[in-house]
Amino acid sequence: MMDTMADFVIPPPPQASLPVSNGPGRFPVRRVFCVGRNYAAHAREMGKDPDREPPFFFMKPADAVIDATGTVPYPSLTSSFHHEIELVVALGQGGRDVTPADALALVWGYAAGVDLTRRDLQDEAKKLSRPWDWAKGFDASAPCTPIHPVAEVGHPTSGEIWLRVNDELKQHGDLKDLIWTVPEVISAISTAVELAPGDLIYSGTPAGVGPMRRGDVVSGGVDGVAEFTFTIG
């Protein structure tokens, strides 16, 4: 249990956060959940059956979330640094064992984010039946746009999601093609852990994931939600 009144023996780390579209305040980030293979075409390109098997998840540390602008560093330990564009769901309320019918009441807003991946480390981990942490949870591995509140963008269930590298279209899909919808994903996570305000959910990526190199300009977005541009440095 966190004691907000405690005297810490070392300075506590700064609160991870993201800007919001409707004011000067920032959205505090608590945890980051990511849904694996949630578009059928992406499941196929990763060599998996896209049948509607139960969703699976991995996590990134909260401080891996950075603003999707400016320069994003090329990480160490990889020569296969991949992009994965995603709709990001930001929770303003929490809950346990939430039904899909009640799940959208937890959502504060939406954003566009990129699940950055050291693909060679992930491939090696898969072969050795090891965790993906080093492949997915490294520094600055979760660029994200400002969060747009539900009052501004609604609850998007369809619309284009895309990513370009140096103006060349690499990923393109539609939110309606999610295998597991946002309410279903929220519900599924809540059966395993108690969700809380500040949790982010990266909801899955369409087909076309691929490598980026130093100096590449990466742009993308989710129709009706947000767009971004950053440079790999």
Disulfide bonds with the S-S distance in Angstrom:
none
